[in-house]
Amino acid sequence: MPTTAKPVRQTVSLPARVARRVKALANTTRTSTSRVIVDLIESGLDAQEQERKRFLEFADRLARSTDPGEQTRLKEELARMTFGS
């Protein structure tokens, strides 16, 4: 029989401005603030994983590249991804 993971209750303190935005999203989407927080966390985790995959793809392209111009562009992109603009 498959088991499903039970939800884990966590307590977080949100800054007032974030709490207002979460509540506004909940009102707009007619859902609970808890659901909005879960959705935002899941979206953030997915975005982080996609960014990691993108980084690894660039690193792989850099390792395979023999074109100095492409190598420079890839290094610059990796630097932006790592350190920001």
C-alpha positions as CSV (number, residue, x, y, z in Angstrom):
1,M,0.0,0.0,0.0
2,P,1.6,3.3,-1.0
3,T,2.0,5.9,1.7
4,T,1.6,9.6,1.2
5,A,3.8,12.0,3.1
6,K,1.9,13.8,5.7
7,P,2.0,17.6,5.7
8,V,4.5,19.1,8.2
9,R,3.3,22.1,10.2
10,Q,5.9,24.9,10.3
11,T,5.7,28.2,11.9
12,V,7.2,31.2,10.1
13,S,7.2,34.9,10.9
14,L,6.7,37.0,7.8
15,P,7.7,40.7,7.6
16,A,4.5,42.8,7.7
17,R,4.9,43.9,4.0
18,V,5.3,40.3,2.9
19,A,2.3,39.2,5.0
20,R,0.2,42.0,3.4
21,R,1.2,40.8,-0.1
22,V,0.4,37.2,0.7
23,K,-3.0,38.1,2.1
24,A,-3.7,40.2,-1.0
25,L,-2.8,37.2,-3.2
26,A,-5.0,35.0,-1.1
27,N,-7.9,37.4,-1.5
28,T,-7.4,37.7,-5.2
29,T,-7.2,34.0,-5.8
30,R,-9.8,33.2,-3.2
31,T,-7.7,30.8,-1.3
32,S,-6.0,30.6,2.0
33,T,-2.8,32.4,3.0
34,S,-1.3,29.0,3.8
35,R,-2.0,27.8,0.2
36,V,-0.4,31.0,-1.2
37,I,2.7,30.5,0.9
38,V,3.0,26.8,-0.1
39,D,2.6,27.8,-3.8
40,L,5.2,30.5,-3.5
41,I,7.7,28.2,-1.8
42,E,7.1,25.5,-4.4
43,S,7.6,28.1,-7.2
44,G,10.8,29.3,-5.6
45,L,12.2,25.8,-5.2
46,D,11.3,25.0,-8.8
47,A,12.9,28.2,-10.1
48,Q,16.1,27.5,-8.1
49,E,16.3,24.0,-9.5
50,Q,15.8,25.3,-13.1
51,E,18.5,27.9,-12.5
52,R,20.9,25.2,-11.2
53,K,20.2,23.1,-14.4
54,R,20.8,26.1,-16.6
55,F,24.1,26.8,-14.8
56,L,25.2,23.2,-15.3
57,E,24.2,23.3,-19.0
58,F,26.4,26.5,-19.4
59,A,29.3,24.9,-17.5
60,D,29.0,21.8,-19.7
61,R,28.9,23.9,-22.9
62,L,32.0,25.8,-21.6
63,A,33.9,22.6,-21.0
64,R,33.1,21.3,-24.5
65,S,33.7,24.6,-26.3
66,T,36.8,25.3,-28.4
67,D,35.7,28.7,-29.7
68,P,37.4,31.5,-27.6
69,G,34.6,33.9,-28.2
70,E,32.0,31.4,-27.1
71,Q,34.1,30.6,-24.1
72,T,34.2,34.2,-23.1
73,R,30.4,34.6,-23.5
74,L,29.8,31.5,-21.4
75,K,32.2,32.6,-18.7
76,E,30.4,36.0,-18.5
77,E,27.0,34.3,-18.3
78,L,28.2,32.0,-15.6
79,A,29.6,34.9,-13.7
80,R,26.3,36.8,-14.0
81,M,24.4,33.7,-12.7
82,T,26.8,33.4,-9.8
83,F,27.5,36.9,-8.8
84,G,24.7,38.9,-10.4
85,S,25.0,41.7,-12.9
